[in-house]
């Protein structure tokens, strides 16, 4: 195939060249999307700035600066492998495991998986309804496509089916794990007593306590769905993408979770679009 643009010399390529370009573009897009969903994105921006400075210094013939940047980048390659080790490990786990379909953007319609997720949502909402009535503070994280193994590692491993009674015991005021967050992975209660990063967003209302700031902070660092119940008021809130939806009922929570977590239940997260950036209603 031959293409001639703007009167320039014709470009010759075969059909497999186009396929090669499309595959590389797709892989680069997915890699950027993968890092965008992790805390590594800020470091990648810094690396991109150094690379740009390296080429500009070479073009302007700033030899001393170019020499420093060249050596920094050469050493930095090994440093990046060390710094990105958790992210690289998770990415390889996702490529080699059952999340391969999710990585490439496909969605599973497995009925058994949907039933399991539906049962988990019902049990979770039952517990949250109890927390609302008794004004029991609670913080629950539902992992989605972004792995949060570093958060899970800060808590106590449980690995049990999600049940209302189990969650009620975990967040009972005298329980050892009630101050931390419970993490749900693949429809199972993975760990409890986990520590979440606090949001540094200065626009967040001062009325929000540590639990809510932790919920927002967790949602800023991953695509996890974070549910928080206020100990003072019993109000139910959900954090996603750095936004917070407040004052939900148990039934509203159930509906929102089904929309976000079950593939065939409509577009996920639509109600959060106006909430991004830490705005509260």
LOMI-900514 format. One line per 5 residues: number of its first residue (from 1); for each residue x, y, z of N, C-alpha, C, O, CB. Coordinates in steps of 0.1 Angstrom, whole numbers. Glycine has a CB too. Layout:
N
NUM	X Y Z X Y Z X Y Z X Y Z X Y Z; ...
END
This chain:
281
1	9 -12 0 0 0 0 9 12 0 19 13 7 -10 0 12; 5 23 -8 12 35 -9 4 47 -5 -8 48 -9 18 37 -23; 10 56 3 3 68 7 12 80 4 24 80 7 -1 68 23; 6 91 -2 14 103 -5 7 115 1 -5 117 -2 15 104 -20; 13 122 10 7 133 17 14 146 14 26 147 14 8 130 32
6	6 156 11 11 170 10 23 171 0 32 179 1 16 175 23; 22 163 -11 32 163 -21 46 158 -18 55 159 -25 34 177 -25; 47 151 -6 60 146 -1 62 132 -8 53 127 -15 60 144 14; 74 127 -6 77 114 -12 67 103 -7 63 103 5 91 109 -8; 63 94 -15 53 84 -11 58 75 0 70 72 0 49 75 -23
11	49 70 9 53 61 20 47 48 16 35 46 14 47 67 33; 56 38 17 52 24 14 51 16 27 61 16 35 62 18 4; 41 9 28 40 0 40 30 -11 37 21 -10 28 35 8 53; 31 -22 44 23 -34 43 12 -34 53 12 -26 63 31 -47 43; 2 -42 52 -9 -42 61 -5 -46 75 -11 -41 85 -20 -52 56
16	5 -55 76 10 -58 90 17 -47 97 18 -47 109 19 -70 89; 22 -37 89 28 -25 96 17 -17 103 19 -12 114 35 -16 85; 5 -16 97 -6 -9 103 -10 -17 116 -13 -11 126 -18 -8 93; -11 -30 115 -14 -38 126 -4 -37 137 -8 -36 149 -15 -53 122; 8 -36 134 19 -34 144 17 -21 151 19 -20 163 33 -35 137
21	14 -10 144 13 3 150 1 3 159 1 9 170 11 14 139; -10 -3 155 -22 -4 163 -20 -11 176 -25 -7 187 -34 -10 155; -13 -22 175 -10 -30 187 -2 -23 197 -4 -23 209 -4 -44 183; 9 -16 192 18 -8 200 10 3 207 12 6 219 30 -3 192; 2 10 199 -6 21 204 -15 16 215 -17 23 226 -14 28 193
26	-21 5 213 -31 -1 223 -24 -4 236 -29 -2 247 -38 -13 217; -12 -11 235 -4 -15 247 0 -2 254 0 -2 267 8 -23 242; 5 8 247 10 20 254 -2 27 261 -1 32 272 16 30 243; -14 27 254 -26 33 260 -30 26 273 -32 32 283 -38 32 251; -29 12 273 -33 4 285 -23 6 296 -26 7 308 -34 -10 281
31	-10 8 292 1 10 302 -1 23 309 0 24 321 15 9 296; -4 33 301 -7 47 307 -19 46 316 -19 52 327 -8 57 296; -29 40 312 -41 39 320 -39 31 333 -44 35 343 -53 32 312; -30 21 332 -27 13 344 -20 21 354 -23 21 366 -19 1 340; -10 29 350 -2 38 359 -11 50 364 -8 55 375 11 42 352
36	-20 54 355 -28 65 359 -37 62 371 -41 71 379 -37 70 347; -40 49 373 -49 45 384 -41 42 397 -46 37 406 -57 33 380; -28 45 396 -19 42 408 -12 55 412 -13 65 405 -9 31 405; -6 55 424 1 66 429 14 69 421 21 79 424 4 64 443; 18 60 412 30 61 404 29 72 394 39 76 388 34 48 398
41	17 77 391 15 86 380 23 99 382 28 105 373 0 89 378; 23 104 395 31 116 398 46 115 395 52 124 390 28 121 412; 51 103 398 65 100 396 68 100 381 78 104 376 69 87 402; 58 94 373 60 93 359 60 107 352 67 109 343 48 85 353; 52 116 358 52 130 353 66 136 355 71 143 346 42 138 360
46	72 133 366 86 139 369 96 133 359 105 140 354 90 136 383; 95 120 356 104 113 347 102 119 333 112 122 326 101 98 346; 90 121 329 87 127 316 93 141 314 98 145 304 72 128 313; 92 149 325 98 162 325 113 162 324 119 170 317 95 170 338; 120 152 330 134 150 329 138 146 315 148 151 309 140 140 339
51	131 137 309 133 133 295 132 145 285 140 147 277 124 122 291; 122 153 287 120 165 279 131 174 281 136 180 271 106 172 282; 136 177 293 147 186 296 160 180 289 168 188 285 149 187 311; 161 167 289 173 161 283 174 164 268 184 168 263 173 146 285; 163 163 261 163 165 246 164 180 243 171 184 234 150 160 240
56	158 188 252 159 203 249 173 207 252 178 216 244 149 210 259; 180 202 262 194 206 265 203 202 254 213 209 251 198 200 278; 200 190 248 208 186 236 206 194 224 216 197 217 205 171 233; 194 198 222 190 207 210 197 221 212 201 226 202 175 208 209; 197 226 224 203 239 227 218 238 229 225 248 231 196 246 239
61	224 226 229 238 224 231 243 228 244 253 234 246 246 231 220; 235 226 254 239 228 268 246 216 273 239 207 280 226 232 277; 258 215 271 266 202 273 266 198 287 264 186 290 280 204 267; 269 207 296 270 203 310 256 198 315 256 187 322 274 215 319; 246 205 313 232 201 317 228 187 310 223 179 317 222 211 314
66	232 186 297 228 174 290 236 162 296 230 151 297 231 176 275; 249 164 300 256 153 305 250 149 319 249 137 321 271 158 308; 247 158 327 241 155 340 227 148 338 225 137 345 238 168 349; 219 152 329 206 146 327 208 132 321 200 123 325 198 155 318; 217 130 312 220 117 306 224 107 316 218 96 317 230 118 295
71	233 111 325 237 101 336 226 99 346 224 88 351 249 107 343; 218 110 349 207 108 358 197 98 353 191 90 360 200 122 361; 194 99 340 184 90 334 189 76 333 181 66 335 180 95 320; 202 74 330 208 61 330 207 54 343 203 42 344 222 61 325; 210 61 354 209 56 367 195 54 372 191 45 378 217 64 378
76	187 64 367 173 64 371 165 53 366 155 49 372 167 77 366; 170 46 355 163 35 349 162 24 359 152 17 361 170 30 336; 173 21 366 174 11 376 166 15 389 159 7 396 188 7 380; 166 28 392 159 33 403 144 32 401 136 29 410 162 48 406; 139 34 389 125 33 386 120 18 388 109 16 392 122 37 371
81	129 9 384 125 -5 386 123 -8 401 113 -16 404 136 -15 380; 131 -2 409 129 -4 424 117 3 429 109 -2 437 142 1 431; 115 16 424 104 24 429 91 19 424 81 19 432 106 38 424; 91 13 412 78 8 406 76 -6 409 67 -12 403 78 11 392; 84 -12 417 84 -27 419 70 -32 423 65 -42 418 94 -31 430
86	63 -25 433 49 -30 436 40 -29 424 32 -38 422 44 -21 448; 40 -17 417 31 -16 405 34 -26 394 25 -31 388 32 -1 400; 47 -28 392 51 -38 381 47 -52 385 42 -60 377 66 -37 379; 48 -55 398 44 -68 403 29 -70 401 25 -81 396 48 -70 417; 21 -60 405 7 -61 403 3 -62 389 -7 -70 385 0 -49 410
91	9 -54 380 6 -55 366 8 -69 360 0 -74 352 14 -44 358; 20 -75 364 23 -88 359 13 -98 364 9 -108 357 37 -92 362; 9 -96 377 -1 -106 383 -14 -105 375 -21 -115 373 -3 -102 398; -18 -92 372 -30 -91 364 -29 -97 350 -39 -102 345 -34 -76 364; -18 -95 344 -16 -101 331 -16 -116 331 -22 -122 322 -3 -96 324
96	-10 -122 341 -9 -136 342 -21 -143 349 -22 -155 348 3 -140 349; -30 -135 355 -41 -141 362 -54 -140 355 -55 -137 343 -42 -135 376; -64 -141 363 -78 -141 358 -83 -128 354 -94 -126 349 -87 -148 367; -75 -117 357 -79 -103 354 -74 -99 340 -75 -88 336 -74 -93 364; -70 -109 332 -65 -106 318 -76 -99 310 -73 -89 303 -60 -118 311
101	-88 -104 311 -99 -98 303 -102 -84 308 -105 -76 299 -111 -107 305; -101 -81 321 -103 -68 325 -93 -58 321 -95 -47 317 -104 -67 341; -80 -63 320 -69 -55 316 -71 -50 302 -68 -39 299 -55 -62 317; -76 -59 293 -78 -55 279 -92 -49 277 -96 -47 265 -76 -67 271; -99 -46 287 -112 -39 286 -124 -47 284 -135 -42 282 -110 -30 275
106	-123 -60 284 -135 -69 282 -142 -71 296 -136 -69 306 -131 -82 276; -154 -74 295 -162 -76 307 -167 -90 308 -173 -95 298 -173 -66 308; -166 -96 319 -171 -110 321 -186 -109 324 -191 -101 332 -164 -117 332; -194 -118 318 -208 -119 321 -212 -132 328 -223 -137 328 -216 -119 307; -202 -137 336 -203 -149 343 -214 -148 353 -214 -139 362 -190 -154 350
111	-225 -156 352 -237 -155 361 -233 -158 375 -238 -152 384 -248 -164 356; -225 -168 377 -221 -172 391 -214 -160 398 -216 -158 410 -212 -184 391; -205 -153 391 -198 -142 397 -207 -131 400 -206 -124 411 -187 -136 387; -217 -128 392 -227 -118 394 -236 -121 407 -239 -112 415 -236 -115 382; -239 -134 408 -247 -138 420 -239 -136 432 -244 -132 443 -252 -153 418
116	-226 -140 432 -218 -138 443 -216 -123 447 -217 -120 459 -204 -144 440; -215 -115 437 -214 -100 440 -227 -95 446 -227 -87 455 -210 -93 427; -238 -100 440 -251 -95 445 -253 -99 460 -258 -91 468 -262 -101 436; -249 -111 463 -251 -116 477 -242 -108 486 -246 -104 498 -247 -131 478; -230 -105 482 -220 -96 490 -226 -83 492 -225 -78 503 -207 -95 483
121	-232 -77 482 -238 -63 483 -250 -63 493 -251 -54 502 -243 -58 470; -258 -74 493 -269 -75 502 -265 -76 517 -270 -69 526 -278 -87 499; -254 -84 519 -249 -86 532 -242 -73 537 -244 -70 549 -239 -98 533; -235 -67 528 -228 -54 532 -239 -44 536 -237 -37 546 -219 -49 521; -249 -42 528 -259 -32 530 -267 -35 543 -271 -26 550 -269 -31 518
126	-269 -48 546 -276 -51 558 -268 -46 570 -273 -41 580 -278 -66 559; -255 -49 570 -246 -44 580 -245 -29 582 -246 -24 592 -232 -50 578; -245 -22 570 -244 -8 570 -257 -2 575 -257 8 582 -241 -3 556; -268 -8 572 -281 -4 578 -281 -5 593 -286 4 600 -292 -12 572; -275 -15 598 -274 -17 613 -265 -6 619 -267 -1 629 -268 -31 617
131	-254 -3 612 -244 7 617 -251 21 617 -249 29 626 -232 8 607; -260 23 607 -267 36 607 -277 37 619 -277 48 625 -275 37 593; -284 27 622 -293 27 633 -287 28 646 -292 35 655 -302 14 632; -275 22 648 -268 22 661 -257 32 662 -250 33 672 -262 8 663; -255 40 651 -245 50 650 -231 44 653 -224 49 662 -248 62 660
136	-228 33 646 -216 27 647 -207 31 636 -210 29 624 -217 11 647; -195 37 639 -186 41 629 -180 29 621 -176 19 627 -174 49 635; -180 30 608 -175 19 599 -168 25 587 -172 36 582 -186 9 596; -158 17 582 -151 21 569 -149 8 561 -142 0 566 -138 29 573; -155 8 549 -154 -4 541 -149 -1 527 -154 9 521 -167 -12 540
141	-139 -8 522 -133 -6 509 -136 -18 500 -133 -30 504 -118 -4 510; -141 -15 488 -144 -26 479 -134 -24 467 -135 -15 460 -159 -26 473; -124 -33 466 -114 -33 455 -121 -35 442 -130 -44 441 -103 -43 458; -117 -28 432 -122 -30 418 -110 -34 409 -104 -44 412 -129 -17 413; -107 -26 399 -96 -30 390 -82 -26 395 -72 -33 391 -99 -24 376
146	-81 -16 403 -68 -12 408 -64 -20 421 -71 -19 431 -68 3 412; -54 -28 420 -50 -36 432 -46 -27 443 -39 -17 441 -38 -46 428; -50 -31 455 -46 -23 467 -40 -32 478 -43 -32 490 -59 -16 473; -31 -41 473 -24 -50 482 -16 -44 493 -15 -49 504 -15 -59 474; -11 -31 490 -3 -24 500 -12 -20 511 -7 -19 523 4 -12 494
151	-25 -17 508 -34 -13 519 -38 -26 527 -39 -25 539 -47 -6 513; -41 -36 520 -45 -49 527 -34 -54 536 -37 -59 547 -48 -60 516; -21 -52 532 -10 -56 540 -9 -49 554 -3 -54 563 3 -54 533; -16 -37 555 -15 -30 568 -25 -35 578 -24 -32 590 -18 -15 565; -34 -44 574 -44 -49 583 -42 -64 587 -31 -69 585 -58 -48 577
156	-52 -70 592 -52 -84 597 -60 -92 586 -71 -89 583 -58 -85 611; -53 -102 581 -60 -111 571 -72 -118 577 -71 -123 588 -49 -121 565; -82 -119 569 -94 -126 574 -99 -137 564 -100 -148 568 -106 -116 576; -100 -133 551 -104 -142 540 -116 -151 544 -115 -163 545 -92 -152 538; -127 -144 544 -140 -150 548 -151 -144 539 -150 -133 533 -143 -148 563
161	-162 -152 538 -173 -147 530 -179 -135 538 -179 -134 550 -184 -158 529; -184 -125 530 -190 -113 536 -203 -116 542 -212 -122 535 -191 -102 526; -205 -113 555 -218 -115 562 -220 -103 571 -211 -97 576 -218 -128 570; -233 -100 573 -237 -89 581 -231 -91 596 -226 -82 602 -252 -87 581; -233 -103 601 -229 -106 615 -214 -104 616 -209 -99 626 -233 -120 619
166	-206 -108 606 -192 -107 607 -187 -93 607 -179 -89 615 -185 -115 595; -193 -85 598 -190 -70 598 -194 -63 611 -187 -54 615 -197 -64 586; -206 -67 616 -210 -61 629 -200 -64 640 -198 -55 649 -224 -66 632; -195 -76 640 -185 -79 651 -172 -72 649 -166 -68 659 -183 -94 651; -168 -70 636 -155 -63 634 -156 -49 638 -147 -43 644 -152 -64 619
171	-168 -42 635 -169 -28 638 -176 -25 652 -179 -13 655 -176 -21 627; -178 -35 660 -182 -33 673 -172 -25 681 -160 -27 680 -185 -47 681; -177 -15 688 -169 -5 694 -157 -11 703 -147 -4 703 -177 4 703; -159 -22 709 -149 -27 717 -140 -37 710 -130 -42 716 -155 -35 729; -142 -39 697 -134 -49 689 -120 -43 686 -119 -31 684 -141 -53 676
176	-110 -51 685 -97 -47 682 -95 -40 668 -86 -32 667 -87 -58 684; -103 -44 659 -101 -40 645 -111 -29 641 -112 -25 629 -103 -51 636; -119 -24 650 -130 -15 646 -125 -1 641 -133 6 634 -139 -13 658; -113 3 645 -108 16 641 -103 17 626 -103 27 620 -97 21 650; -99 5 621 -94 5 607 -105 3 597 -117 3 600 -83 -6 606
181	-101 0 585 -110 -3 574 -110 -18 570 -100 -24 572 -106 5 561; -122 -22 566 -123 -36 562 -123 -36 546 -129 -27 540 -137 -42 567; -115 -45 541 -113 -45 526 -120 -57 520 -117 -69 525 -98 -45 522; -128 -55 510 -134 -66 503 -128 -68 489 -127 -58 481 -150 -64 501; -123 -80 486 -117 -83 473 -123 -95 467 -125 -105 474 -101 -85 475
186	-127 -94 455 -133 -106 448 -146 -111 455 -148 -123 456 -123 -117 446; -153 -102 461 -165 -106 468 -163 -112 482 -173 -117 488 -172 -116 460; -151 -113 487 -148 -118 500 -142 -108 509 -135 -99 504 -139 -131 499; -144 -109 522 -138 -100 532 -123 -104 533 -120 -115 539 -145 -101 546; -114 -96 528 -100 -100 527 -92 -97 540 -84 -105 544 -94 -93 515
191	-95 -85 545 -87 -80 557 -95 -70 564 -105 -64 559 -73 -75 553; -91 -67 577 -98 -57 585 -87 -50 593 -76 -55 595 -109 -63 595; -90 -38 598 -81 -30 606 -70 -24 597 -59 -21 601 -74 -39 616; -74 -22 584 -64 -16 574 -63 -1 576 -73 6 579 -68 -20 560; -51 4 573 -49 19 573 -50 25 559 -44 20 550 -35 22 579
196	-58 35 558 -60 42 546 -53 56 545 -51 62 556 -75 44 543; -49 60 533 -42 73 532 -52 84 534 -63 84 528 -35 75 519; -49 95 541 -58 106 543 -57 115 531 -46 117 526 -55 114 556; -69 121 527 -69 130 516 -62 143 520 -63 148 531 -83 133 511; -54 149 511 -47 162 513 -55 173 506 -50 184 506 -33 161 508
201	-67 170 502 -75 181 495 -79 191 505 -87 188 514 -87 174 488; -75 203 503 -78 214 513 -92 219 512 -97 227 520 -68 225 511; -99 216 501 -113 221 499 -123 212 506 -135 216 506 -116 222 484; -119 201 512 -128 192 519 -134 200 531 -126 206 538 -122 179 523; -146 198 533 -153 205 545 -146 201 558 -143 189 560 -168 201 545
206	-144 211 567 -138 208 580 -147 200 589 -143 195 599 -134 222 587; -160 199 585 -169 191 593 -167 176 592 -171 168 600 -183 194 589; -160 172 581 -157 158 579 -146 153 588 -136 160 590 -154 155 565; -148 141 594 -138 136 603 -127 127 596 -127 127 584 -144 128 614; -119 121 604 -108 113 599 -113 101 590 -107 98 580 -100 107 610
211	-124 95 594 -130 84 585 -133 89 571 -129 82 561 -142 78 592; -140 100 571 -144 105 558 -131 110 549 -131 107 537 -153 117 559; -122 116 556 -109 120 549 -102 107 544 -96 108 533 -100 128 558; -102 97 552 -95 84 548 -103 78 536 -96 73 527 -95 74 560; -116 79 536 -124 73 525 -121 81 512 -119 75 502 -139 74 528
216	-121 94 513 -118 102 501 -103 100 496 -101 98 484 -120 117 504; -94 99 506 -80 97 502 -78 83 495 -71 83 486 -72 97 515; -85 73 500 -84 60 494 -90 61 479 -84 55 470 -92 49 502; -101 68 478 -107 69 464 -99 77 455 -100 76 443 -121 75 465; -90 86 460 -81 94 452 -70 86 447 -64 88 436 -76 106 460
221	-66 76 454 -54 67 451 -58 54 444 -49 47 440 -47 64 463; -71 52 441 -75 40 434 -89 41 429 -95 52 432 -74 27 444; -94 31 422 -108 32 418 -117 24 427 -128 21 423 -109 26 403; -112 22 439 -120 14 449 -133 22 453 -133 34 453 -112 11 461; -143 15 457 -155 21 462 -154 21 477 -152 10 483 -169 13 457
226	-155 32 484 -153 33 498 -166 37 505 -171 48 502 -141 42 502; -170 29 514 -182 32 522 -179 37 536 -171 30 543 -192 20 522; -184 47 541 -181 52 554 -194 55 561 -203 61 556 -172 65 554; -195 51 574 -207 54 583 -202 63 594 -192 59 601 -213 41 588; -208 74 596 -204 84 606 -208 78 620 -219 74 622 -210 97 604
231	-199 79 629 -201 75 643 -210 85 650 -217 82 660 -188 73 651; -209 98 646 -217 109 653 -231 109 648 -240 111 657 -210 122 650; -233 108 635 -247 109 630 -253 97 624 -265 96 623 -246 120 619; -245 87 621 -250 74 615 -252 76 600 -257 67 594 -262 70 622; -248 87 594 -250 90 580 -241 80 572 -230 78 575 -248 104 577
236	-247 76 561 -239 67 551 -234 76 540 -242 83 534 -249 56 546; -221 74 537 -215 81 525 -207 71 517 -203 61 522 -206 93 531; -205 75 504 -197 67 495 -187 76 488 -191 86 483 -206 59 485; -174 72 488 -164 79 482 -159 72 469 -158 60 469 -152 82 491; -158 79 458 -153 73 446 -146 84 437 -152 95 435 -165 67 438
241	-134 82 433 -127 91 424 -125 104 430 -124 115 423 -135 93 412; -123 105 444 -120 117 450 -133 125 454 -132 136 460 -112 126 442; -145 120 450 -157 127 454 -165 119 465 -161 108 468 -166 128 441; -174 126 471 -182 120 482 -196 122 480 -201 133 479 -177 126 496; -204 111 481 -219 112 480 -223 109 495 -221 98 500 -225 101 470
246	-230 119 501 -234 118 515 -249 115 516 -257 116 507 -230 130 522; -253 111 529 -266 110 533 -274 100 525 -286 103 521 -273 123 533; -269 88 522 -276 78 515 -284 69 524 -280 67 536 -266 69 507; -295 63 519 -302 53 527 -296 40 523 -288 38 514 -317 54 523; -300 30 531 -295 16 528 -299 11 514 -291 5 507 -301 6 539
251	-312 14 510 -316 10 497 -309 18 486 -306 12 475 -331 13 496; -306 31 488 -299 38 478 -285 33 477 -279 32 465 -298 53 482; -278 29 488 -265 23 487 -265 10 479 -256 8 471 -260 21 502; -275 2 482 -276 -11 475 -277 -8 460 -271 -15 452 -289 -19 480; -285 1 456 -287 4 442 -274 9 436 -270 5 425 -298 15 440
256	-267 18 443 -255 24 437 -244 13 436 -237 13 426 -249 35 447; -243 4 446 -233 -6 445 -236 -16 433 -226 -20 427 -232 -14 458; -248 -19 431 -252 -28 420 -249 -21 407 -244 -28 397 -267 -32 421; -251 -8 406 -248 -1 393 -233 -1 391 -229 -3 379 -253 13 394; -225 0 401 -210 1 399 -203 -12 398 -193 -14 392 -204 9 410
261	-208 -23 405 -201 -35 406 -206 -47 398 -199 -56 396 -201 -39 420; -218 -46 393 -224 -56 385 -225 -52 370 -232 -42 368 -238 -61 390; -217 -58 361 -216 -53 347 -229 -50 340 -230 -40 333 -208 -63 339; -239 -58 342 -251 -57 334 -261 -48 342 -273 -49 339 -257 -70 332; -257 -40 351 -266 -32 359 -265 -17 355 -268 -9 364 -263 -34 373
266	-262 -14 343 -262 0 338 -248 6 339 -238 0 343 -272 8 346; -248 19 336 -235 26 336 -230 29 350 -238 34 358 -236 39 328; -218 25 353 -213 26 367 -208 41 370 -202 48 362 -201 17 369; -211 44 382 -206 57 387 -212 70 381 -206 80 383 -191 57 385; -223 69 374 -228 81 367 -231 92 377 -228 104 375 -241 77 360
271	-236 88 389 -240 99 399 -228 105 405 -229 115 413 -248 93 410; -215 100 403 -204 107 409 -197 117 400 -188 124 404 -193 96 412; -202 118 387 -196 127 378 -195 142 383 -185 149 381 -202 127 365; -206 146 390 -206 160 395 -199 161 408 -199 172 414 -220 164 396; -194 150 413 -188 150 427 -173 151 427 -167 152 438 -192 138 434
276	-166 149 415 -152 148 415 -145 161 420 -151 172 419 -147 145 401; -133 159 425 -126 170 431 -129 173 445 -125 184 450 -129 182 423; -135 163 452 -137 165 467 -149 173 470 -151 178 482 -126 171 473; -159 175 461 -171 183 464 -180 174 471 -182 162 469 -177 189 451; -188 180 481 -197 173 488 -211 179 486 -213 191 483 -194 173 503
281	-221 170 487 -235 175 486 -241 175 500 -253 179 502 -243 166 477
END
